[in-house]
């Protein structure tokens, strides 16, 4: 006879989650490390009560914004190598729909997070109930259906017994290296509180092995031949290198073959900046060294990359008529990108197999090729030094000088978190990644408001390391509320607020495409009705202080260096506030080294748009379809 335990659906789900583990390379990790929650009528009596019931087994974090809770969970998951994540619970209605942006970010970036939004009554005792979206043609629809397109798995638990297969499928997806992303279990508030006799085996400890599939022998042989016959190969390291923990395998592959390695935003740090084969970021926000190598490459070896438009310069970067692509990727969809030769495998397993096979042939690129990119890299480093250097320490810094000051105080233990604005471009070009996980850029979704909550999640996963959230004023104003969470729980993140009085990145882009910076500055209206008056008297430092943060104001380069040093040593949440010199420009960093397709008005009366269109047509004419 099967033994059972009578619990509510919510209690059973929480207890089930406490017994789930992910294992890779023989190392076991608890899959759901904690649950974030904001409670309302849709989850307070169900999941809320269950979290009280199992408080000793399931840690709980109190959030202030539902979207931010997802970002914190995602930050934790990425820092944990996707082997552990957090769950997020909300009420129905606006609490649930606030999850959508965070869910999209998680799914775009292939990062696991479990979403547990409340839902309207399954028994429909009244119609409509509070916060129910009435859809006359579909009685089973709710606002949670907004989460379907941004989730890798979605289910609505309308009966207690339905939880068993759904929970198992949810965990399967969370631990699948190809399918992982946001997983949503919508929980009607009446079903959450309903009791059921659960088989005790449902709560038994369960280990989900994260696979490392090797390459198909035929694909591997073709890949080895392609590399051996290439004269100017180039590796593009994507986020899959980090997800697979393949950094050492990549270093051995690059070191033994001499093939240079460029990196996407997600892949930066796959090699340390001072590795001989590291040539920096690639694409629209990349280095001149990497982009010139891409233009002349005859073989592009993509490792764990999705080949986004920034990476490929919207299809214009890889110029050689005979260029070929070899794509090592665990996801077949990405392995076949750009009509490339697929090498479908785990990044680490595939790299180890490639290295072994190439060593048998003693394969290495020509010394002249190594000398070429080494010299180009040295020239780029000189440009970085020039951007970081401040001749006058008692003046307001530029944004690159802010990064230079931070570069001077960090070591390999620090982690830098960013996602949106002009900072991602500057960081991709200029930042010197010292460790495999120092560079935490969310650029798949480039979500404003990600940085602060994500830094909290990273800090929870790496409690003894300095974690920096770099935010512009636009991003800060989007989502500063989780500073209260950091203060409440004593999570000693370091937040650097860069004040440049507006959407600097989009302002620069607007100017380039004929938009004349319309609607991008944080200024009063002038007499002509435009936002070209004086800067707004907004004091973000005072705002951060009002939320409980310790705040250090830096007016000059000298002040900034001292403030960053003090913040790094702090054991409480600390904010460094600095206003940059280039308030009306993007940043002062080197310009884009490759194009990015932002369509320009095909017809316009204003000269700026007409000129921008002429330039656009010259660039778009160089786009290629790789076949």
LUMBA-584836 format. One record per residue (C-alpha): x, y, z negated. Coordinates in steps of 0.05 Angstrom, whole numbers, plus 32768, in hexadecimal, padded with zeros to 4 digits. Example, Ala and Ser with C-alpha at 12.3 -4.5 7.8 and 13.67 -1.06 7.14 Angstrom:
<bapas>
80F67FA67F64/81117FEB7F71/
</bapas>
This chain:
<bapas>
800080008000/801C80448013/802880717FD7/800C80B87FDD/800F80FB7FB9/7FD5812C7FB8/7FEC81727FCB/7FD281AD7FF1/7FE881B68039/801581F08024/803381C97FEB/8040818E8018/806181BA804D/809081DB801B/80A281997FFB/80AF817B8040/80DD81B48053/810881AC8015/811A8165802C/813081758074/817A81768086/81A3818380C5/81E4815D80CF/821C81688101/826181498102/824F812480C1/82418164809A/81FB816D807E/81D781AF8075/819481BD8056/816981D38091/813C8206806F/8168822B803D/8132825B8024/80EF827A8034/80E282C48040/809C82DD8032/806C8317802F/802983018012/7FE283148025/7F9F82F28020/7FB382C48059/7FEC82A28036/7FEE82B67FEC/7FC2827D7FD2/7FE082498001/802A82508012/803282847FDA/801982547FA5/8042821B7FC3/808282447FBE/807382507F75/806682057F6C/80A981F47F8A/80D182317F77/810B82077F5C/811281E37F9F/810382197FD2/8126825D7FC7/80FB82997FD7/810E82DF7FF2/80DF831A7FEF/80DC83418030/80C183868040/80B3837E808B/809E833E80AE/80C9834A80EC/8105835880BF/80FB8317809A/810282F180DB/8142831880EB/815E830680A7/814F82BD80B3/816F82C080F9/81AD82E180DC/81B282A980A9/81A8827480DF/81DD8290810D/8210829680D5/81FF824E80C1/820E82348107/81C482268114/81C881EC80E1/81A0821180AC/816A824780B0/813282678089/80E78263808C/80BC82A2808F/807482A68075/804282DE8081/7FF982EC807A/7FC982EB80B5/7FBD832880E1/7FF2835E80E3/8022833680B8/802182FE80EC/8026832B8129/8061834E810A/8086830D8114/8083830F8160/80C1833A816C/80EB8311813C/80D382D1815B/80E482E981A1/812A82FB8189/813582B7816A/811D829281A7/814482BC81D9/818482B081B1/8177826581A5/8177826E815A/81498245812C/8116826580FE/80D6824880E1/8099827680E1/805E826780B3/8029829C80C0/7FE58296809F/7FAA828F80CE/7F5F829980CD/7F31826580AD/7F2E822380D2/7EE8821680B4/7ECF825A80CC/7EA4826B808F/7E9982B180AB/7EA682CF80EF/7ECE82FB80F0/7EF582F980AF/7F25832F8099/7F5C833C80CE/7F3E830B8100/7F45831D8149/7F03830B8169/7F0A82ED81AE/7EC382E081C7/7ED982AE81FC/7F07828581CF/7EF182748189/7F3382528178/7F5F828F8188/7F8182BA8154/7FB882EE8154/7FEA82B68147/7FE182A2818F/800F82DD819E/804682B28182/803D827B81B5/8068829881EE/80A082AB81BE/80A382688199/80C6822981AE/809182018189/804C82198172/801481F5814D/7FD782098125/7FCA81DA80EB/7F7E81D580E9/7F7C819380C2/7FA9817C8088/7FBF813B80AA/7FD4816180E8/800E817E80C0/8035813D80C1/80448137810C/804881828113/807B818C80DC/80A6815580F8/80A38173813E/80B381B88122/80F2819E8101/81068178813F/810481B88167/812981E08132/816381AE8133/816581A4817F/81A281C9819B/817E81D481DE/813781E381C7/814282098187/8124824E817B/80E782688156/80B78232813D/807282478127/8041822080FC/8002824A80F5/7FDF823980B4/7F95824A80AC/7F8C82648066/7F5782318052/7F8081F7806B/7FBD820F8045/7F9882058003/7F7681C38016/7F8D81847FF2/7F9F81438014/7FBE81008000/800281028021/802D80C4802C/806A80CB8000/809780B8803B/808680FC8059/80AF811C8021/80EB80ED8026/812E810C8036/8136810F8082/8177811E80A8/8174813A80EF/81B5812F8115/81C981688143/81E581468180/8226815381A4/821A813381E8/825681288215/825B8135825F/824481078297/828380E782B5/827180FD82FC/8265814582E7/82A5814482BE/82CE812C82F9/82B181628326/82C0819682F1/8308818082EA/831181838336/82F381C88339/832181E38304/835F81C38321/835281E08366/83428227834D/8378825C8352/83558292832A/8326827082F8/8304829882C1/82DF827E8283/82A182A3826A/8295828F8222/824D8297820C/8227828D81CB/8227824281D5/8271824181C3/825F825B817E/822082308177/824981F28185/828382098159/82AE81FE8196/82DE8238818A/831B820C817C/830C81E081B8/8308821E81E3/834A823881C8/836C81F581D9/834D81F4821E/8362823C822D/83A78234820F/83B781F58235/839E820D8278/83AD82578274/83678268828D/835182AD8273/831282B08248/82E082E9824B/82A482EB821C/825C82FF821C/823F832681E2/822982E481C2/826B82C381D1/829B82F981BA/82CA82DF8185/82CD829A81A6/831782AA81A9/833882DC817A/8349831D819B/839383108198/838F82CB81BA/83B882CE81F9/837F82B78226/834982E58208/833A831E8239/82FE833C8214/82B583488224/8299833E826A/826483618294/824483A5828D/825F83AF8247/829F83898253/82E8839B825A/830A83B0829A/833883738293/830083408291/82D5836182C6/830E836682F8/831E831C82ED/82D4830D82F9/82D58333833B/8310830A8354/830082C68335/82F8828A8363/82DC825F832A/82B2827882F0/82AD824782B7/82708259828D/827082398248/8230823F8221/8218827D8246/81D5828F8264/81F482C08297/81C882FB8285/81C6833A82AF/81F9835D8283/822A8323828C/8222831F82D7/821C836B82E1/81D7835C82FE/81F4832E8332/822B835C834A/826883478322/828283088343/829883238386/82C182ED83A7/829B82CD83E1/82B5828883CD/82A9828E8382/828D82508361/826E8244831D/827A820B82EC/8248820D82B2/825681E68272/821481EA824C/81EA81BE8220/81AB81D98241/81A081C18288/81798200829A/81B7822A828C/81E781F782A8/81CA820082ED/81CD824C82EE/81EB8270832A/81E7822F8352/822282188329/823F81D3831D/821E81BB82DD/8245819B82A5/820D818B8274/822C817E8230/8237819B81EC/826A81D381F3/829D81B481C4/8297816E81E0/829A81888227/82D781B3821A/82FC817A81F8/82EE814D8233/830481828265/83448190823E/835681478239/834B813B8283/837281798299/83AC8168826B/83B38125828F/83C3814E82CD/83ED818182A7/83C181B682C7/83CF81FF82BB/83C1823F82E2/83FB82648304/8429828D82D8/841D82C98305/83D282C682F4/83E282C482A9/841282FF82B0/83DD832682D7/83A6832282A3/83D783298269/83EE836C8284/83A783828291/8393836F824B/83CD8398822E/83B683D58256/836F83CD823B/838983C881F4/83AB840B81FE/836784288212/8348840A81D3/837F842981A8/8372846D81C9/8328846881B9/833484538171/836A84868163/835884C88141/838D84FE8148/8368852C8118/8352850880D9/8329854380C0/82F7854680FA/82B685218106/82C484DD8126/82AC84C38168/828884808168/82C5845A8180/82ED847A8148/82B884608117/82C7841B8132/83118429812F/830C843C80E6/82E683FC80D7/831783D480FF/834E83EE80D2/832E83D68091/8312839180A4/8334834E80A7/831F830980C1/82EE83008088/82C1833B809C/8282833280C6/8266836A80F1/821C836A8103/81FC8394813A/81C6838E816F/81B083CE8193/81C0841481A9/8203842C81C3/822B84038190/822583C081B4/824883DB81F2/828083FB81C9/828883BC819E/828B838D81DA/82C083B781FB/82E983CC81BF/82DF839F8182/83198371816F/82F883318156/832683108123/82FE82D28113/82CC82A58137/829082C38112/82A5830B8106/827F83268141/8234831E8136/821283428170/81C983338180/81C5834781C9/8197831381E6/815C833E81CF/8184837B81B8/8150838A8183/815383CC815F/814A83C08114/816D837C8115/81AE839180F4/819B839E80AB/816F8360809F/819E833480C8/81D9834C809E/81B283368060/81A882F1807F/81F282ED8092/82068302804C/81DA82CB802D/81FD8298805A/824282B5804C/823C82D28005/828682DF7FF9/82968304803A/828F834E804B/82538357807A/824A839880A1/820A83AF80C2/821A83E580F6/81DD840E8107/81CE844D812E/819B847F8115/816784658147/816F841E812F/8170843280E6/812D845780ED/810E8419810C/811883EB80D0/813D84028091/810D83E1805F/813683A28051/816983CE802E/813983C77FF3/8140837C7FF7/818C83827FF7/818883AE7FBA/815683827F97/817F83427FA0/81C483627F9A/81D8834E7FE1/821683787FEB/821083888035/823583C58050/820B83F1807E/822C842480AC/81FA845780C6/8213847C8103/81EC84BC810C/81EB84D58154/81A684F68154/818084CA8183/817F848E81B2/81C6849981CA/81CB845B81F5/818A84668219/819984B0821E/81D884A18245/81B4846E8270/817B849F827C/81AD84D38295/81CE849F82C3/818C848A82E4/816E84D082ED/814484D182AE/8169850F8293/816A84F3824B/811F84FF8246/810284E98203/814484CE81E8/815C850581B8/8147850E8170/813C85598175/8107858E816B/80DF85A581A7/80FC85E181CB/80D1861A81E6/80C885F48228/80AA85B98203/80E6858B820C/810B856A81D2/8148859581DB/814585BF819C/816F85B7815D/817D85728141/8149855A8110/815A856680C6/8157851B80B7/81848502807E/818B84B78088/81BE84B38050/818B84CF801F/8158849E8039/81878463802E/8196847D7FE8/814B84827FD9/814584387FE9/817984287FB4/81B884257FDE/81FA84417FC7/820C84747FFD/824F84908012/824E84CC8041/828784D58072/828F85178096/82D3850C80B4/830084D480CD/832684D8808C/82E684D38063/82CF8499808D/830E84708082/8308847A8037/82BD846B8036/82C5842A805E/82FC84138030/82D184227FF3/829484008011/82BB83C18023/82D183BA7FDB/828B83C67FBF/8264838C7F9F/822183AF7FA7/81FB83C37FE6/821E84008002/82128430803C/8244845A8062/822484948087/824984B980BE/823584EB80F3/825B84E28134/82788518815E/82578504819F/820F8513818D/81F7851C81D5/822084E681F8/8222849B81F3/8262849281CB/82A284A781EC/82B7845F81FA/82D18449823E/829884498271/8277840A828B/82A683DF82B3/826E83BD82DA/822883CE82F2/81E483C182D1/81A483C282F9/817383F582DD/814684088319/81458451832A/810984778346/8106846A8391/80EA84B0839E/80F084EE8373/80F285398378/812685458341/816E8546835A/8188851A8321/815A84E18334/816A84E8837F/81B484E48370/81AB84A98341/818384848376/81BB848C83A9/81EC846D8378/81BB84368366/81B3842183AF/81FF841C83B7/820483EE837B/81C783C38389/81DF83B583CF/8219838D83B2/81EC835C838C/81F68313839F/81CC82D4839A/81FE829D8389/81EB825F83AF/
</bapas>
